[in-house]
Amino acid sequence: MEGNIFLAEMIGTMILILLGDGVVANVLLKDSKGENAGWIVITTGWAFAVAMGVFAAGVYSGAHINPAVTVAFAAGGDLPWGDVPVYILGQFAGAIVGAILVWLAYYNHWGATEDPALKLAVFSTAPARRNTGANFITEMIGTFMLLVGIGAITNTFGQATSTPDLGVGLSPFMIGVLVWAIGLSLGGPTGYAINPARDLGPRIAHAILPIPGKGDSDWGYAWIPVVAPIVGGIIGWLVWGALVPA
């Protein structure tokens, strides 16, 4: 069972990053067919990436594909804490593999792109205006909304069980719509990581891959899209649990 969870979370998160970071590469990298296509394309691509990742992993693991979701479920008593490491290891492994695949897919475009910030933006988030407190709060709010939305979606389209299954019924599609809405409405200040594996896994890949002219990986900011989503996710899931009768 643990092996199935690890592989499912790895594959689901790999799909999430391959398609999510892939759309960012398409929009930002020099001479890509989608260069300068804009924020609507990026947020739409990420929404579809989430939906496909959840579809892929749902039957086998419940499709968390996000450590903030896994930790929130455990904090709310809906997932055994002993299962958390298996989920998170699979998520980070998948995120790194997905980022490497994006690097390979756009291999011809890294050298042509001059701005190192654009290269890093393919892999991980950065704030539009750098302010530790404000950036932290933004990521908290976005992930709070993610977990409240997941609660509403699984209660309506899935099944309200002791272990929420995000892959049931219309849930994968609706979770993609939820992430689309978060990106369009709340993504401007920080790029809406709302997922520690989505940000840190590709950031690690950026640090180790031989990308020409890549610059540093902005490790001074890297803790915010890890810690803030976990805090916001726990609060969101506990709030949702308080609203819904047992």
Secondary structure as GFF3:
##gff-version 3
##sequence-region A 1 246
A	DSSP	alpha_helix	2	28	.	.	.	ID=ss1
A	DSSP	alpha_helix	39	61	.	.	.	ID=ss2
A	DSSP	alpha_helix	67	75	.	.	.	ID=ss3
A	DSSP	three_ten_helix	81	83	.	.	.	ID=ss4
A	DSSP	alpha_helix	84	105	.	.	.	ID=ss5
A	DSSP	alpha_helix	116	123	.	.	.	ID=ss6
A	DSSP	alpha_helix	132	156	.	.	.	ID=ss7
A	DSSP	alpha_helix	171	186	.	.	.	ID=ss8
A	DSSP	alpha_helix	196	208	.	.	.	ID=ss9
A	DSSP	alpha_helix	224	243	.	.	.	ID=ss10
###
